[in-house]
Amino acid sequence: MPLHSNALLRQDADLTALNTFGVSAKARYFCSVSSLGDLQAALRDPRVRSLPVLVLGGGSNVLLTRDFPGLVLHVRLLGKRQIDDAGATASFEAAAGENWHEFVLWTLAQGYSGLENLSLIPGLVGASPIQNIGAYGVEMKDHFIALDAYDLRRNMVVQFGPSQCEFGYRDSVFKRGAAGRYFILAVRFRLPRAGALRLDYGEIRAELARSGIGSPSACDVSAAVCNIRRRKLPDPALLGNAGSFFKNPIVSTERANELTTRFAAMPHYAAGSGRTKLAAGWLIEQAGWKGKRIGNAGVHAEHALVLVNHGGASGAEILALARQIQDAVQEQFGVELEPEPVIL
Ligand SMILES: Cc1cc2nc3c(=O)[nH]c(=O)nc-3n(C[C@H](O)[C@H](O)[C@H](O)COP(=O)(O)OP(=O)(O)OC[C@H]3O[C@@H](n4cnc5c(N)ncnc54)[C@H](O)[C@@H]3O)c2cc1C
């Protein structure tokens, strides 16, 4: 017998504890989705049929600027498994509600590498394709095979391969044309048994050397990444934040050259096809915003890229601060900063 939808939906649910900024906002209707059946039953409820839908994972990449006037579907689907063993590689599947970091640790414990540089990224597996999460020179797309998603418009399960996801830098089709249309149910990855380790980004080598590790394993790299991240990034449990608030802007190399003649110290990295990536954190710091506070919203004192809730900030306050930073960087450098979190 199908679950009665009324039992699934809660009204006026508080979302404060479900977003890492810790801003207070309510959902008109809320449903914890632990199975495809839950999802279908919730969507059939006549009270929500014509309302907007928001899929919420760990809430670590959203900025809620007001109450959500529709149905919030909280991702709680669990389960992970190895699908096959092809000798040098194997494929794995995780349900959307699995904690990303615990999934990474589990694949490492099975003897497979590839995801170690993505250790300790907050959030759930189901959100990992949305912005093609990345850190320390690795992106999830490097190991992605496919995902299953529920098409909220056509009410059916569909599959996406890598090309259909249109992955880019902190980007995918799910942030653009397909935004809000799909509920990702499960994600599959192919991982090598003894893949080449990526040690050249950030401080990974220095961190390994500090721990006296000369020839590291993938688990050592994961531990090093965790140490660096714990040292560098504010813990959302203590100081509300969503990690980097802005993407590193990518401009034409011609434009970057103009800027480097004016600002010799400006960090810049080749991004291929005549494009150059700039460091958003540096631009924000130069514009004088590092460590600034306006009301209860602020810019982290050590990370100009991280906006924080000092306590009691509303989403609208944080957004207003972000806009002021965007304007200041635009004025000083003529560069547009694009927010990384999804703003609602
Ligand atoms: C301290 C900190 C550090 C961070 N560091 C990094 C980093 O190094 N690299 C990086 O890439 N990101 C980083 N992030 C951002 C964030 O952790 C990732 O974007 C993560 O994937 C978000 O997962 P989530 O489950 O919290 O998604 P949410 O914040 O809940 O959702 C984000 C978006 O995905 C959608 N979504 C979520 N789940 C699903 C689903 N199952 N189906 C369809 N849509 C869905 C939501 O609707 C929303 O649009 C960091 C965040 C914090 C707080």
Ligand as a Chemical Component Dictionary entry (heavy atoms), coordinates in Angstrom:
data_LIG
# 
_chem_comp.id                   LIG 
_chem_comp.type                 NON-POLYMER 
_chem_comp.pdbx_formal_charge   0 
_chem_comp.three_letter_code    LIG 
# 
loop_
_chem_comp_atom.comp_id 
_chem_comp_atom.atom_id 
_chem_comp_atom.alt_atom_id 
_chem_comp_atom.type_symbol 
_chem_comp_atom.charge 
_chem_comp_atom.model_Cartn_x 
_chem_comp_atom.model_Cartn_y 
_chem_comp_atom.model_Cartn_z 
_chem_comp_atom.pdbx_ordinal 
LIG C1  C1  C 0 33.252 24.687 4.444  1  
LIG C2  C2  C 0 32.858 24.365 3.031  2  
LIG C3  C3  C 0 33.826 23.978 2.125  3  
LIG C4  C4  C 0 33.466 23.658 0.801  4  
LIG N1  N1  N 0 34.457 23.266 -0.063 5  
LIG C5  C5  C 0 34.132 22.944 -1.344 6  
LIG C6  C6  C 0 35.151 22.512 -2.260 7  
LIG O1  O1  O 0 36.315 22.408 -1.915 8  
LIG N2  N2  N 0 34.783 22.222 -3.529 9  
LIG C7  C7  C 0 33.485 22.311 -3.950 10 
LIG O2  O2  O 0 33.229 22.015 -5.121 11 
LIG N3  N3  N 0 32.500 22.698 -3.102 12 
LIG C8  C8  C 0 32.786 23.010 -1.811 13 
LIG N4  N4  N 0 31.803 23.424 -0.946 14 
LIG C9  C9  C 0 30.414 23.537 -1.435 15 
LIG C10 C10 C 0 29.540 22.296 -1.155 16 
LIG O3  O3  O 0 30.099 21.508 -0.151 17 
LIG C11 C11 C 0 29.345 21.431 -2.393 18 
LIG O4  O4  O 0 28.797 22.201 -3.438 19 
LIG C12 C12 C 0 28.416 20.243 -2.112 20 
LIG O5  O5  O 0 28.372 19.397 -3.238 21 
LIG C13 C13 C 0 26.989 20.664 -1.771 22 
LIG O6  O6  O 0 26.300 19.503 -1.314 23 
LIG P1  P1  P 0 24.967 19.600 -0.499 24 
LIG O7  O7  O 0 24.434 18.219 -0.359 25 
LIG O8  O8  O 0 25.180 20.353 0.742  26 
LIG O9  O9  O 0 24.046 20.412 -1.520 27 
LIG P2  P2  P 0 22.964 21.543 -1.188 28 
LIG O10 O10 O 0 23.632 22.747 -0.664 29 
LIG O11 O11 O 0 21.852 20.971 -0.395 30 
LIG O12 O12 O 0 22.416 21.857 -2.654 31 
LIG C14 C14 C 0 23.216 22.534 -3.605 32 
LIG C15 C15 C 0 22.447 22.563 -4.936 33 
LIG O13 O13 O 0 22.305 21.226 -5.417 34 
LIG C16 C16 C 0 20.933 20.870 -5.539 35 
LIG N5  N5  N 0 20.820 19.470 -5.093 36 
LIG C17 C17 C 0 21.317 18.924 -3.958 37 
LIG N6  N6  N 0 21.091 17.605 -3.936 38 
LIG C18 C18 C 0 20.404 17.308 -5.070 39 
LIG C19 C19 C 0 19.848 16.118 -5.623 40 
LIG N7  N7  N 0 19.958 14.928 -5.011 41 
LIG N8  N8  N 0 19.199 16.189 -6.811 42 
LIG C20 C20 C 0 19.086 17.380 -7.463 43 
LIG N9  N9  N 0 19.573 18.528 -6.985 44 
LIG C21 C21 C 0 20.230 18.500 -5.806 45 
LIG C22 C22 C 0 20.173 21.839 -4.660 46 
LIG O14 O14 O 0 18.841 22.034 -5.143 47 
LIG C23 C23 C 0 21.012 23.084 -4.806 48 
LIG O15 O15 O 0 20.683 23.740 -6.016 49 
LIG C24 C24 C 0 32.117 23.735 0.385  50 
LIG C25 C25 C 0 31.131 24.111 1.312  51 
LIG C26 C26 C 0 31.492 24.415 2.623  52 
LIG C27 C27 C 0 30.424 24.790 3.609  53 
# 
loop_
_chem_comp_bond.comp_id 
_chem_comp_bond.atom_id_1 
_chem_comp_bond.atom_id_2 
_chem_comp_bond.value_order 
_chem_comp_bond.pdbx_ordinal 
LIG C1  C2  SING 1  
LIG C2  C3  SING 2  
LIG C2  C26 DOUB 3  
LIG C3  C4  DOUB 4  
LIG C4  N1  SING 5  
LIG C4  C24 SING 6  
LIG N1  C5  DOUB 7  
LIG C5  C6  SING 8  
LIG C5  C8  SING 9  
LIG C6  O1  DOUB 10 
LIG C6  N2  SING 11 
LIG N2  C7  SING 12 
LIG C7  O2  DOUB 13 
LIG C7  N3  SING 14 
LIG N3  C8  DOUB 15 
LIG C8  N4  SING 16 
LIG N4  C9  SING 17 
LIG N4  C24 SING 18 
LIG C9  C10 SING 19 
LIG C10 O3  SING 20 
LIG C10 C11 SING 21 
LIG C11 O4  SING 22 
LIG C11 C12 SING 23 
LIG C12 O5  SING 24 
LIG C12 C13 SING 25 
LIG C13 O6  SING 26 
LIG O6  P1  SING 27 
LIG P1  O7  DOUB 28 
LIG P1  O8  SING 29 
LIG P1  O9  SING 30 
LIG O9  P2  SING 31 
LIG P2  O10 DOUB 32 
LIG P2  O11 SING 33 
LIG P2  O12 SING 34 
LIG O12 C14 SING 35 
LIG C14 C15 SING 36 
LIG C15 O13 SING 37 
LIG C15 C23 SING 38 
LIG O13 C16 SING 39 
LIG C16 N5  SING 40 
LIG C16 C22 SING 41 
LIG N5  C17 SING 42 
LIG N5  C21 SING 43 
LIG C17 N6  DOUB 44 
LIG N6  C18 SING 45 
LIG C18 C19 SING 46 
LIG C18 C21 DOUB 47 
LIG C19 N7  SING 48 
LIG C19 N8  DOUB 49 
LIG N8  C20 SING 50 
LIG C20 N9  DOUB 51 
LIG N9  C21 SING 52 
LIG C22 O14 SING 53 
LIG C22 C23 SING 54 
LIG C23 O15 SING 55 
LIG C24 C25 DOUB 56 
LIG C25 C26 SING 57 
LIG C26 C27 SING 58 
# 
